[in-house]
């Protein structure tokens, strides 16, 4: 496996609680690549990201994340180098936390800052907020942000630690249409910039941000397709993945799946 890969899974399987969650998964993510991890509920998406974040150990197979091989690295230290964006993180953030402080807290793997930030930290935090499209929120309190702005602030926080990998676990859950589109626009900016590897976990094709370069489709713990977006995200592959006829359309860089009941998967 290439040590230059951000993620390298080789023949990875996972069984727990008497269930088979993943079967012989092979997957490599290069630096700066942005991947959509797609599949229906129960496909194994959560198991995949649990392994990548070091929260589950594969039953068999080899795992390298950020060049570090599982079994030969401190997984607690590894997790500080991975930016995880998930809705549950909001439960750990005081509502009156200043957004600028929240972003800087990502440098220390925390969700609250107990010290005064210095000039360099302020400059970087403000730059990251502008990058994700939340520059106006720097001086606000967290509870003054819209839901979409909160998600953008969490991305800026994850980038503050100079993470080379962002894992976004169904981050649009609970967002209204305006908040969702604002948030996805921020992710598109990062994808086009191409400096940070990203994994966007979803079962909704219309959530895949414009500019994402690759896709991996999972079904019943097995990889159905993996590779560049144009090759792997097709009507045929989606139909097999979700077990229903699907016609895929691409409009202005975004993908939309239209269910066709009379089309065989």
C-alpha positions, 0 to 999 in steps of 0.5 A, a space after each residue: 500500500 502507498 504510504 503517501 495515501 491518506 487512507 489505504 484499506 486492504 482486504 478489510 472485513 468487520 464482524 461484530 455482535 454476530 453481524 457482518 458489517 464489511 466484507 473484503 473492502 479495498 480502498 485508497 484515498 489520495 492526498 487532496 481527493 474528495 470522496 462521496 461515500 454512498 449507500 443505503 442505511 445498513 450498507 456499512 458506511 458508519 462501520 467504514 468511518 468508525 475504522 478510519 477514525 480508529 474507533 473500531 478494529 477490523 476483524 481482518 485486513 490492513 489499515 493505514 490512515 495518514 501513513 500510520 498502520 493500525 497496530 503500530 500507532 497510537 490511535 488516540 493521537 491519530 484522531 487528533 489529526 482527523 477533522 470529524 464533522 458530525 451533528 453531535 459535536 454541537 452538544 459539546 459546544 457552549 451556546 455562548 462560545 464565541 465563534 472565533 474561539 471555537 475555531 481556534 479550539 480545534 488547534 487543541 482538539 477541544 470544543 472550548 477555549 480557556 485562554 486568550 488567542 494570539 494574533 497568529 491564531 486569530 488571523 488563521 481562524 478568520 482566514 478559514 472562516 472566509 474560506 468556508 464562506 462564514 467570514 461574517 460569523 467570526 465575532 458572533 456567538 455560536 448560538 447566533 449562527 444559522 444552522 448552515 453557518 454552524 456547520 461551516 464553523 465546525 469545518 473551519 474548526 477542523 481545519 484549524 488543526 491543519 488536518 489532512 483528512 476531513 470526515 463528514 458524517 451525514 452533516 446535512 441532517 436536520 438542515 433546511 434547504 437554504 442552510 444545506 445549500 449554504 453549507 454545501 457551497 462551503 464544501 465545494 470551495 474546499 473541494 476545488 481548492 484540493 488541499 484537504 482530503 475529504 470523505 462525505 458520508 451520505 445516502 442522498 445523491 443531491 447532497 454531494 457537493 460540486 467539485 467532489 472528485 471520487 465516489 465509493 458505493 457500498 451495499 451490504 458491506 461490499 464495495 460495488 463501485 469505487 473511483 473517479 466520480 464520472 466512472 463510479 457514480 452512474 445510473 446502473 451502479 446507483 440502481 444496483 446499490 439502492 435496489 431500485 431503478 435510478 436515472 442519474 442527472 448532472 446539473 451545474 456540477 451537482 448530481 440528482 437521482 430520479 427513481 424510475 420504478 419501471 426500470 430494473 436495478 
